[in-house]
Amino acid sequence: MNMQAFPFDHLLVVHYHWRPGGVRRVVELTLPDIAAAAGDALAVTLLSGGGPGEAPDLAGLAGRAAIIHEPACDYFSHQSETPEAVSQKIQQAIFRAMQGHDASRTLIWFQNPALARNVMLCREIFDFAKKSGAALVLHHHDFWCAGRWARWEELARCGYGDLSKAAEVLFASGTRAVHAGINLQDFRTLERFFPGRAFHLPNPVLRSSPSHSAEIDAARAWVENELKSDAPVWIYPTRFLRRKNLLEAVLLTRWLAPEAILATTSGQFSLDETGYANDLKNAAGRDGWRVHFGLLDKPRAPRVADVLQGAGAVIHTSVQEGFGMAFVEAAAAGTPLIARAIPSVMPDLSALGFEFPQLYQEVLIAPGLFDAKAEARRQASLAECAKAALPAPIQDVFPALHFDADRPVAFSRLSRRAQLEVLSHPSQASWEMCKIGNPRLKAFRENALKPTPWPDAASCYTANFFKIAASIPRSSVECADSARDAQMELTALALDPGSIFPIQLES
């Protein structure tokens, strides 16, 4: 590969922030290889919100990347100014990012635009692309209309309170844009509406070199000092996000390894996750949970990879993911993984050859561990409130949440209040009531946990990225109708009752 295969001399990578998480990790793993394959003539710029302390680890770029931090690019919920004031600051940041570069030779790699965490950033990037002729790869890790209903209020506040207008800006109609979906389900949907301009770009499956034993020992010693304990540590590589279903991870750790401490790699959270984060931290302190949120947030903390290799297990209980990088990272670390089998994730990982020994479908909770009648009322109210906040076309198809108070129910289908009620019981007592309905968990408890075998499949991420870049149309494409229809199709998939979880409807 060389610059002839990559017809750009400037790569501008755009994201809302570089806080720990999947998008940052994808960029860390792939950008150095993309830059190396393109050659020294490629200039690389990263534009994001947040502050300098959030910069991704790009040691492989050897200082080639210019990093621009502009807080106005961060989530719109973090902004205190008017949408237009935010836009003006973003315009100035784009100007700084483009100084000395030819827009016609610039490729903008925009991470997660249709998640709509800052539609003003989308508008300004896409307006710049329309006027300048810059090319775009829209890298879709998720979508606002795939269950992130709180984004609608922000879209409306920013002047995009019409579904068609929202779709037009979020899918960059009128630009030289192509779309990359990270899982097969999203790719197939996008392909229907953007034929020839939609591609499957699954996250990188790279097995890095194992850490040296001294690095693992040092990480383990650091963790023991931080936790003031030499107890086994189970790691959940995440920060506070409702979709991560953190309370299920707490429950499973208590049931399967009562002596272990559950630690999340990060404790950071977005402002709209404040209620969730505070409830969890307050309950943990009040009830003496063996948990530690934000284990690696301190300066000079060890690398995630070193900590994973020294952990007793990795746990992953999310209800929604685009790809599931934690699955791959646990396998690369050689550490046993206990994880929910997420429907949108498993087909891609299976196609890559992964077979995970400790997958489970749901954690079934016996009646009597929470107030079922109160929960039924709570869920009905959550659904009605969520529905009322959405535009009429989505309200018309928003399903009711059906809750049977007399049968075992999946823990993931409970509201945060009910999940906390379950956790208020002594763990051994709740396990005795639930074990008959959870034979998979019983097997995990009674047998040694196994690491995930690493498959033979080789990663070809950089080659795929180059192919996508080479396919970008030479001129702008108006696709307002396709954008609207794609958004509604993604919405319909998200409104399948099996895709709606109460914890995602709560504030």
C-alpha positions, 0 to 999 in steps of 0.5 A: 500500500502507498499513497497511490492507493490512498488518494489523500495527503491529509487525514482528519479524524473527528470524534466528540471526545477521547475518553476511554471506550471503544471509539478511542481504542479503535483509533489507537489500534488502527490509525498508526497502521493506516498512517504507516501504510499511506506513507510519510507524505500523509499528514494526520490531524485529530479534532475532538472535544475534551481536554489534552488529558484525554488524548489517545495513545498514538505512540505508533505515530511517532509525533506525526499527529496534530491534536486539536482539542475544542470543548465545543466539539464534545457532547452537546449536553456538555455545552453551556452556550447557544447552538450558534455559539457552539457552531462558531467555535467548531468553525474556528476549530475546523479552520485550525485543523485545515490550515496548510492542507488542501481540502480536495486532498483531505479525508475526514474520518468522522466517528459516530456522527449519527449518534447525534451527540453533537449535531452542531459538530455534524452540521459544521463538518458536513457544511465544510465538506460541501463547500470545500469538496473534502471527502468523508468516511462516516464511521457508524458505531451506533445511531441515535435512533437505535434506542438513544431516545434522549438525543431527540430533545437535543436535536430539536433544541438545535433546530433539527426537530424534524426527522427528515432534517435530522437524517439529512444532516446526520447522514451528510446528504450533499457531500462526498460521503461513504458509510462504514458500519461496524457490524453486519446488521448495520452494514446490511441496513445501510447498504439497502439505502446507500448502495455502493456507498456503504461498507462493512468495517468491523473493529480490528481484531489484533492480538498484540504481543503478550506483556512481559511477566514483569509488566503484569506483576507490576500492574498486579502490584499497582492494583493491589495497592490501589484496592488495598487488597490482594483479593482476586480482581474481575475487570469490566473494561468500561466507564459509567454508561447505562447500556453497560448494565453495570449492576448485572456485573455486580450481581454476577461477581457476587454470585460467581466469585464472592471473594473477588472485587469488581473493578471498572477501568474508568469511572468517568461519565457523561452529564446525562449519566449522572443519575445512574452513576450517583445511584450506583456509587451511593448503593456501593458505599451504603451496602459495602459492595466489593467494587471499585469504579474507575480503577485506571483513572489516576495518572501513571496507572498501568496499561489496560492490557497489563491489568487484563492479563493479571485479572482473574476474569473479564466481565461484560454485561452490556445490553447493547454494543456495536461490535464489542471490543472487550470480547476481543481484548479479553481473548487477546489477554488470555483472561477468561471472559464472562459475557452476555451474548449480544445479538448484534455482536455475536454474528461478527465475532463468530464469523471471525472464528471466536468461540467464547466458553462463558457466554450466557443469554440472560440472568433470570431473577426469581419472583420475590427479590423485588416488588414486581407490582411496583416494577410493572407500574414503573416500566409502564411509566418509563415507556409512556414518558419515553414515547411522549418525548419522541416525534409522532412517527416514532410514537406511533410505533413505540411498543408497550413494555409487558411485564409478567409479575408472576414469572422469572424475569431477566435482570437486564429487563428490570429498571435500575430501582428493581435491579438495586432491590435484587442486589439489596438481598444477601448474595447467597440467598438470592443465588439460592432462589435463582440458581435453578433458572440459571444453569449456565451460571451454575456451570461457571460457578462450579468449574474453572473458567477458561480463556477464549481461544484465539482464532486464526483469522487475520485482521485486514482493517487497513486494507479495508479502510484503503478500499473504502477511501478509494470508493469515495465518489468524485462529486457530492451526492444528494441522498436526503430520501435515502437518509430519511428511510435509513433512519426509519429502518434503524428505528424500526429495528430498535423498536422491536420489544426485545431491543428495549431495556428499561435501564436505557429509558431512565435518566 
